[in-house]
Amino acid sequence: MSLEQITESPRVQASEEIRRFRWRLPLLLACMLVTLTWQVVMRVNAPAADTPLSLFLALYVGSFLPYGLACVLIFCTPAPRGRQRWLELGAILLSGLLMRALFLPLEPNLSRDSWRYLWDARVTLLGYSPYVYAPIDPHFAHIRDFIFANSRYRTAPSIYPPMAQGIYLLSYLLVPSNLSFLKGTFVLMDLVSCGGIAYLLARRGGDWSRCILYAWCPLPIIEFALQGHADASTVMFCVLAVVCVQGNWRGSRVATGLFIAMATLTKIYPILLLLVLMRRRDWAMLLTCVLTIFLAYVPYLILGHGQVLGFFSTYVSEQQPNAGPVYLILAKLQTLIPNLLAAKLLFYAGELVVMGGVALGVLWMRWRKRISVEASVLVLYSAVFAVSSHIFPWYVPTLLPWITLLFPIAQRPERRTLSIGLAALAACYFTCATLGGYFAHTTPDWNLYYLLAYLLPLLLLACAAVLARWRHRRISGKGILAATPSTSKHTS
């Protein structure tokens, strides 16, 4: 081969690659139109609460088809360069905003939790602790209106931590008794999460457009924009914590601790991010996190005279059919022990062993740099769901950012693409399969749901583990064979 052919070869390959995948943006725009059209059909057919939901749920499930095709397009083709990269990212984020904005004016029809958010804000403004006083309390007889009528669990105090309460309170102060405004706040937080995912992808040298896995996913669109669940704030604070920990600017460790605390103050489990992001002797992050959590609880400790758990202890001990697989197994074993105290001790000890073992394992691998940040967060959060007493569809979108970052990057062939990709696919499937809980609630038999939502992902994870182990042994074997001749030569 001549010198001219050698120098021209990369240019020819690059031009062929550009010509081959220049149709990616037009196809993405076509997928965007189909997805938006589907969302419009869902909006038109969205029924009111307490009315038949079968058609809407069918459309909900069907919306994963155009979404899945768009994800396959982005994940299976090379990333564009130059201006087209920005055009794709802009189209994804703008269409994600439009998909969410479609559902903002509608009232929730699958869950009434967001109405309770407004009620908690109203109770706090009256000077009462939502962790002590239930909505049915006689103190609030004079303020019972449409918010009270649409709320549920009226005989139980609140379960939502202080940061979540602060978001409800801020929304209520800006626009009182307006659920659409509160849901709009969650939508803005969701868009921040999309941008943060794109930023993290760019830092890893990946395709920015892969944030489509979260931006277009029907779960956060419906559960946050239509149903108005506060988990959007949890996702945002977790993503921002990982974004801050990537920076080397002064105060980045403090900001990371602050965002971990804010995420923990919307849901409890993000406190596990300390195991993933904190370095040895990282006192600034730890102190900021602990102090922020303490200060956030102080007002409610005063209002409630020390009572801040509310309905939490009852909630985590409820044995519901939508519990995690570990919880279900331990609950089944608990029924086989006649002694009630021994059965409870076995149950809690089992959960502690599982969760503690996973946490210690992740911490050990993080210190030895054998596991990435995204894989660590995904493993820990998955373990939390495995031992949880409830897994609702609006809980699991918190897994999507880490699944997006875990998928192998095409420009890094040295990575274990098959096993890692299979593990990420299993987690992604589980996230979407939890939607089946809406259907299972209408039947007494949950076995089909357990088969589809729990067993199949576990089988995929087992296959990924076998592939990873096989590859490790193969590489180790090659290393031994390669080292044998040189060793014998050195000995002789």
N, C-alpha and C positions, 0 to 999 in steps of 0.2 A: 504494500500500500504506500502510495506517495505521500510526501509531507502535506501537499495541498488537500488530499483526501482526508488525512487525519485531522487537520484544522477545520475543515468544512463539515466533518461528520457531526459534531455537537450542534452546530448551527442548523443543519438539516433536520436532526432529531427534534430540536426545539421548535422549529417551524412546523414540522409535522404534528407535534403534540398540540400546538396552538390551533392548527386547522382542524385537528380531530375533535377537540373539546370546545371549540368556539360556540357550539350549539348548547352548552350547559346553561348559559344565562337565559336564552329563549325558552328552553325546557323548564327552567326554574320559574320563569314568569307564567308559563302555562299551568304549572302545578299550583302557583299562587292563585290564579284565577279560579281554578277548580276548587281549591280549598276554601277560598272566600265565598264562592257560590254555595258550597255545602254549609258553611257557617250561617249564611243568610237563610237557607232553608231551615236549619235548626232553630234560628231565632223566630222565624215565622210560626213554626210548629211547637214552640216552647209553651207548655201549658201552665196554668196557674198552679199554685201549691194545693195539695189535697185533691187533685184531679188525676185521671189516668195518665200514666207516664210512659206507656209501652212504646209508642211511636217515637217520642223524644229520646228514650234510651236506645232504641234501634238506630236512630240517626247519630247518636253519640258514639256508639260503637263503630258505625260505618265511617265516621269522620277520620278514623285511624288509617283508612285505606289511602286517600290522597296524601295524607301526612306521611305515611310510610314510604310511598313512592318518591316523595320529595327528599326524604332522608336518604334513601338508596341512591338517588341521583347525586347528592352532595358527597356522600361517604365513599362512593365507588368511582369517582372521577377525580382527576388531579385538580388542585386548587388553581384558580386563575391568577394572573399577575397584573400589576399596575392598576389602571382605573377600573377594570372589570371586577376586581376584588372588592373595591369600595361600593360599586354598584350593587353587587350581590348582597353585601352586608346591609346596605341601606334598604334594599327591597325586602329582605327578611325581617328586619326590625320594624319597618313601616307597616308591612302586612300583619306582623304580630300585634302591633298596636290596634290596627283596624279590626282584627278578629276579636280582640278583647273589648273594644269600644262598642261593638254590636250588642253585647249583652248587658252593658252597664245599666240601661234604663229598666231592665226587667227585674221583677222580684224573684228571689230564690224559690226554686220548686223542688229540689231534692233534699235540702237541709235548711233548717231555720236558725242555725247557729249565729249568723250575722245579725239577726234581730236582737239576740242576746247581747251582742257587743254594744249596741246603742243603749240598751237598758242598763248595763253595767256603768257606762259613762254617766248616765243620768243619776244613778244611785250615788256615784262618787261625788258629783257636783252638789248633791244634797247633804254631803257630809257623813255618809254612811259607808261602811266597808262592804264591797260586794262579796267578800270572802266570809262574811258573817250573816248577812241578811239575804234571804231568798226573795224572789220577786213577789211571792204570794204574801209576804209579811204585811201586817196591817198598817205599818208605817207608810206604805206606798199606795194605799188605797186611792188617794187623791190624784195620782199621776198615771193611773192605769188607762192607757189609750191603745192605739193600733200597734204600738211597739210591744206592749204587754200581751196583746191578743195574738201576735205572731210569734212570740217567744215560746220556747219549750223548756222543760225541766224547771218549771216555776217553783217547785218546792225545794230546790237545791240551790245552795249558794254557788258563786262563780268558781271556775277552775283555771281561768286564764291568768298567767303571771303578770307582774307589774308593767313590763315594757309593752305588752299587748294592751293592757288597760290604758297606758299612756297614749297609744295610737288611737284607741277608741275615743278617749277624752279630747284629744286635739281635734279630731274630726268633728266631734259634737260641738266643740266651742266655735269652730269655724262655720259650720252649717248644721244647726241643731236638727235632730230627728230625721236626717237625710241619709238613707241607706246607699243611694247611688253615689254620693260624695265619698262615703267611706270605702265603697268598692273601688271607686276611682283611685283612691290612695293606694290600695293594694295593687291595682294595675300599674301605677307608676313604679312601685317597688319591683314588680315583676319585670318591667322593662329595664330597670337598673341591673337586675340579675342577668338578663340577656346580654347587656353590654359587658358586664363583668366576665361572663363566660367567654365572650368573643375576645376580650383582652387576655384572659388566661391562655386561650388557644394560640393567640399571636405570640405570646411569650415563649410557648413551647415549640414554636416553629410550625404549628399546624394550620389547618384551613379555618379561617375565621368563620366561614359560612356554616361550619358544623354546629354553631349555636342554634341552628334550626331545630335540632333535636329537642331543645327546650322551648324555643320561641314559638314554634307552631304546634307543639304537643297539645292535643285536646284536653288533657287533664288539667294543667294550670289555667288554660283558657276558660273552661267551664267552671272549675272548682273555685277559682279566684275571682274571675270577672263576673260570672253569673251568680254563683252561690255565695261569694264574698267571704271566703275563709281567710283567717289571719295568717295561715301558714306561708303566704307570700312574703311576709316580713321575715320569717325564719330563714327562708331560702336566700333572701337578699343579704341579710346580715352574715350568714355563713359564707357566701361568695365574697363579700367585701372583706371578711377576715382573711381569706386565702389570698385575695388581691393585695392587701396591705403587707402580709408576711413576705411577699415576693420583693418588696421594695427595700432599698438600702438607705432611704432618706431618714433623717433624724426624727425620731418619734414613731417610726413604723411599728416597733414592737408594742408601744403603748396603744396605738390605734388598733392593732390586732387584738390585744386584750380587751379593748373597749367593745369591739364588734362581737367578739366571742360572748362577752357578758350580755350584750343586747340581744343576741340570738338566744341565749339561755333564758333570758327574761321574757321571751315569747313562747318558747317550748323548753323543756328541761334538758333534753338529750344533747343539744349542741355544746354543753360543757365538756363533752368528750373531745372537742377540737383542741383542748389544751394538750392532750396526749399526742396529738399529731403535729401541732404547730410550735409548741414550746420547746426551746432548747434547754440544755442543762444550765442551771443557775440563771434562768431567764426571769429574774425577779420582777422586772418592769411589767412584763406581760401578765404574770400571775397576780401581782398586787393590783394592777388596774382592773383586772377581771373580777377579783374577789371584792374589791372596794365598791365597784359599780353595782354589783349585785346586792351588796348589803345596803347601800344608800337607796336603791330603788325600792327595797322592801320596808324601809323605815317609815314612810307615811302610812302604809297599810298596817304595820305593827302598832302604830299609834291609834289609827281609826278602829282597828279590830281588837285592841287590847291584847296583842300578841298572837292572835289567830289569823294566819295567812294561808293555810292549806285549803280552806273552803271544801269543795267537793272532791278534791284530788285523791285523798286516801280511799274514798269509796269507789271512785272511777277506776283506779288501777287494780282494785281487787275484784271488780265485776268479771264474772266468767261468761263471756259472750262468744257466739260462734265465729265472729270475725277476728278472733285473737290470732296471734302469731303461732307458728308450728310448734316451737318449743313450749310455749304456754299451754297449748292444747294437749301435748303429750304429758306434761307434768300434771295438768289438771286431771287427766285420765288416770295416771298413776296414783294421784291423791285419793281417788274414790276407792282404791283397792285396800287402803289402810284403815282399819276400823277406828283407831285412836285419832280423834280430831286434831289434837295438838301435834302429834307426831306427823300427821298428814300435812299440816300447814308448815311445819318445820322442814319437811322434805321438799315441799313445793318451793319455798323461798330459798332454801339452800341450793336447789337445782338451778334456779334462775341466777343466783349469785355466782355459782360456779361457771355457768355458760358465759354470762356477761363479763365477769371478772377475768376468765381465761382468755376471751377474745381481746379484751382491753390490754391485758399484760402482754399478750402475743404481739399485738400491733405496736405497743410501746417498745418492746424489745427489738422488733424489726426496724422501727424508725431510728432507733439509736445506732443500729448497725447498718443503716442506709440500704436495707433490703426491700423496702416497699415505698412506693410513691405516696405523695400527699393524697391524690384523688383516690387511689386504691385503699388507703387507710381510712379515709372518711366513709367510703362506700361500705367497707367491711364493718366498721363500728355502727353506722346507722342501720345497716341490715340486721346486725345482731340485736339492736334495740327493738326493731320491729318483730324479730323472731320471739322475743320474750314479752312483747306487749299484750295487754288484754284486749286491745282494739286495733284494727288496721283499717282505716277508712280511705277511700280513694284520694281525699285531699291531703292525707299525710305523706304519701309517697312521692309527690313531685320533688321533694327535697333530695331524692336520689339522682335525679336527672342531670344536674350540673356535673356530678362526678362521673357518671356514666359517659357523658359527652367527652370529658377529658381523658377517660380511661381507654377509649377506643384507640387502637394503634394508629400511629401517624405513618402515612405511606412513605414519607421521605426517610424513615428510619428502619431499614430492613433488618437491622441486627436485633430488633426487639422480638419478643415471642408473640408475633402477631396473631397466630391462630388461637392459642390458649387464652391470651388476654382478650381478644375480640370475642371469643365464645363466652367468657365470664361476663363481659360488658353486655353482650346480647341477652344473657340469662337475667341480669339485673333489669335491663330495659323491658324485657317481656314481663317480669314480675310486676313492674310498675304499672304497665298497661292492664295486666290481668286483674288487678285489684278492682277494676271497674265492674267485674262480675259480682261483687258484693251487693250491688244494687239489685241484681236479679235474684241472688240467693236469699235475700231478705224476704222474698215473697214465697219461699218454699221452706218446708221444715227440714229438708235434707241438704246439707252443705257438702256432701262428699264430692260431688262434681267440681265444686269451687275449689276444694282442697287439692284435687287432682290437677286442675288446670293452673291454679295460682301458686301452689306450693311445690307439688311433686315434680312437675316439668322443669321449673327453674333449678331445682336441686339436682336433677339428672344432668342438665346442661353444665352446671358447676362441677359435677363429678367428672364429666368428660373433659372439661378444661383442666382440672387437676391432674387427670391421667396423662393428658397430652404434655402438660408442663413437666411432670415427673419423667416421662419418657424422653423428652428433649434434654432434660438435665442429665440423665444417665448416658444418653448418646454422646453429648458433648464431653462429659467426664471420661467416657470410654475412649473417645478420640484423643483427648488430652493425654491419657495414660499411654496409648499406643505411640503417640508422637514423641513422648518423653523417653520411652524405653530405649531406642537406639542411641540417643545422645548420652543417656546415663551409662549404658554399657560401654560406650566408647571412652567416656571419661574414666570409668573404672579401670579399663584396660590400659 
